[in-house]
Amino acid sequence: MNRSRVSRRLVDDQGGSAYAAIEMVLVIGLILLPTLAGLAQIPRWVEAKSTADLAAQEAARHMVLADSWEEATVAAEAVVAAVVDNRGLDVGALGAITYVGSLDRGASITVTVTLQVPPVVLPGFGPVGGTIDLSRSATERVDDYREFG
């Protein structure tokens, strides 16, 4: 008889179980909250990808319009920094900018922009973990009939 009392201690008067309350706390605390926190990061990652895409496109476009390679790289770096700043990201998140190609008529220039983005940002705590390198590229063609100044 004593054993039956021990096994029924977590059962209330109406036959309900206190295990359900414990399970609910565990489900909410260990499964639901981390899942929602992860889902809340998706818009940040999409915004970072969009920013890197736009920065690479604008940099490539400014490069093919420049008169010299030095002028092109300066213009590309300036426009990438402006795009990153205008999109609300820290300019320190800008990792590397690489250029491949030439300013010869009919040639192509490919610009790759790398942003260093934290994988998770928790409200009140800030970035958690290291950084993820997010690289995006864009290619522009130099006009076949272009004249250089």
N, C-alpha and C positions, 0 to 999 in steps of 0.2 A: 504494500500500500504506500509505503514511503517513496518508492521509485516512481509511482504514478504522479505523485505530487510534484516531484522534481521535474519530470518531463513536461508538466503542464504549467509551469511557472510563467512561461512566455505566452500564455493564452489568456485572453481577457474573459470577462463574464459572458460575453455574447458569442464566443467561439472564434473570434478573430485572432490573428497571430501578430505578435510584436516583431516577428521576423520581417514582415512586409515593410515596416517603417525603417528597419536597418538596411534592407535591400534598396529602398528608395534613396536613402542618404548615400549609399555607396554608388548607385547608378548615376545620380546627379553629380556627385563629387568626383568620381573617378572616370566616368565615361562622357557624360553630357557636357560638362564645362570645358574640358580640354578639346572636345570636338568643336564646340562653338567658337572657342578661341582660335582654333586652326582655320575654321571657315571665315572668320573675321579678317584673316591675313590675305585672303585671295584678292580683294580689290587693291591692296597695296602692291602685290606682285604684278597684277595687270597694269597698274599705273606706271610702275617702274619699267616694264617691258615697253609700254607705249612711249614713255619718255626716251628710252634708248633708241627706239625706232625713229622717232621724230628727230632726235639729235643727229643720228647717222645720216638721215635723208637731207637735212638742212646743211650739214657739213659738206656732204658730197656735192650738193648744188652750188654752194659758195666756192668750193674748190674749182669746179669747172669754169666758173665765171671769172676767176682771178687771172692776172697777167703773168705772174711768175709763181714758181713752186713755193718760194718763201712766203709770198703774199697769200698764197692759197692755204698754207698750213696755219698761218696766223689767223686768217679769217675763219677757218674751220674750228680752231680751238676756241675762238671768241664766241662763235655761234653755238657751239656745244655747251659752253659754260652758261650762256644766256638761256638756252632751252632748259637745262637742268634747274637753273635758278627760278625761271618762270613757272615751272611745274611744281615748285614747292619742295624739291629735294635739296639736300645739303650739297653744295658744290664739292665738298670733301668726299662725297660718294662717287665722284667721277674717278674711275680707275685709270684706264689707258685709252688713247685714241691712236689708231694705226691707219696708215694711208698706203695704198698699193695702186700703182698706175703711173701715168704721165699726163702732161698737158698737151701732148701732140694732137693734132687734128685727127678726129676719129677714134682716139684712144678712150679708154674707160678708166675711171678712178673709183676705187672701192674704199670706203671709210668704215672702220669698225670701232664702235664705241662700247666701252665696258664700264658698267656701273657696279659698285660694290654695295649690295643691299642686305640689311640684316634679315634673317629668315623669319623672325618673330619679334613684334613690338607689343609689349604688354602695357596697357594704360596704367600710369602711376609708377611703373618700373623702368620703362624704356626698352631699348633693344636687348634681346636675350640671344645668346649664342654669338657666333662669329659673323662673317659676312659671306654672301653668295655672290660670285661674279656672274653678272648678267650681260652677255655680249650680243650686240645686234649690228648688222652690216647693211649698207646701202651702196648701190653702184649707180654712177651717172656717166653718161657719154659726153665727151667733148665734141662740140659741133664741128662737122666736116668743113664748114666754110668760115670758121672763126678766124678773126684777125686779132693778133696780140698787140697790145700797146707797147 
